[in-house]
Amino acid sequence: MPFVKVATLADVPENSVLEVSVGEDLYAICNVDGTITALGGVCLHQGGPLGQGNITDGRLVCPWHGWEFDCRTGANSYDASECVTTYPVKLEGSDILLQVS
């Protein structure tokens, strides 16, 4: 699967999230204490835009109803059996690349 440039490190300051789209799919690019991860961009609860949420204690908080997901694993904080898909990322210099399917 190809890696696609979706942002630069400057676009995602520490402890923030950025919504990006590749084709018609949305992704949430998270920066937790300098570690970049990527999750699917749609909340499992009611389809909220995860990339428009915020980061709290290493969790991505959905802006619609406050559902929380671990930025590393995608696991829901209330029910770990419910997970948002995670995606591989890599850095090339200051570019953030996302592996899409």
C-alpha positions in Angstrom: 0.0 0.0 0.0 1.3 3.5 -0.9 2.3 6.2 1.6 0.8 9.6 0.8 2.0 13.0 2.1 -0.9 14.4 4.2 0.8 17.2 6.3 4.0 18.5 7.8 5.0 18.5 11.4 4.3 22.2 11.5 0.7 21.5 10.7 0.2 19.3 13.8 1.8 20.9 17.0 2.3 18.7 20.0 -0.8 17.5 21.7 -3.1 18.4 18.8 -5.0 16.7 16.0 -5.4 17.5 12.3 -8.2 16.4 10.0 -7.0 15.3 6.5 -8.7 13.7 3.6 -7.3 11.3 1.0 -9.8 10.7 -1.7 -13.2 10.6 0.0 -11.8 9.2 3.3 -11.1 11.2 6.4 -8.3 10.6 8.8 -7.2 12.1 12.2 -3.5 12.8 12.4 -2.5 13.0 16.1 0.6 14.4 17.7 0.9 13.1 21.3 4.0 14.5 22.9 5.9 14.4 19.6 4.7 11.0 18.5 2.6 11.0 15.3 -0.2 8.5 14.8 -3.2 8.2 12.5 -6.8 7.1 13.1 -9.8 6.8 11.0 -11.5 10.2 11.0 -15.1 9.2 11.8 -16.3 8.5 15.3 -18.0 5.2 16.0 -20.7 6.8 18.0 -22.6 9.0 15.6 -20.1 9.8 12.9 -18.5 12.8 14.4 -15.4 14.3 12.8 -12.5 13.0 15.0 -9.9 15.2 13.2 -11.8 18.2 14.6 -11.5 17.0 18.2 -8.8 17.5 20.7 -6.1 15.5 22.5 -6.4 14.9 26.2 -4.0 12.6 28.1 -3.0 10.7 24.9 -6.7 10.3 23.9 -8.5 11.8 20.9 -11.8 13.3 22.1 -14.6 13.5 19.6 -16.0 17.1 19.4 -19.6 15.9 19.1 -20.3 13.8 22.2 -16.9 13.4 23.9 -16.2 9.8 23.0 -12.4 9.1 23.6 -10.0 7.0 21.6 -6.4 6.0 22.4 -4.3 7.7 19.8 -1.9 4.7 19.6 -4.4 1.8 19.4 -7.7 3.4 18.4 -9.4 1.7 21.4 -12.4 3.5 22.9 -11.8 4.6 26.5 -15.2 3.3 27.7 -15.2 0.0 25.8 -11.9 -1.2 24.5 -13.6 -3.7 22.2 -14.7 -0.8 20.1 -11.8 0.6 18.1 -11.3 3.2 15.4 -9.0 1.9 12.7 -5.3 2.9 13.0 -3.1 3.6 10.0 0.7 3.4 9.6 2.5 6.7 9.4 6.1 7.6 8.7 8.1 10.8 8.7 10.4 11.9 5.8 12.1 15.0 7.1 9.2 17.2 8.3 6.6 15.5 6.0 4.0 13.2 7.5 3.1 10.3 5.2 0.0 8.1 5.8 -0.3 4.6 4.4 -3.7 4.4 2.8 -5.5 1.3 1.5 
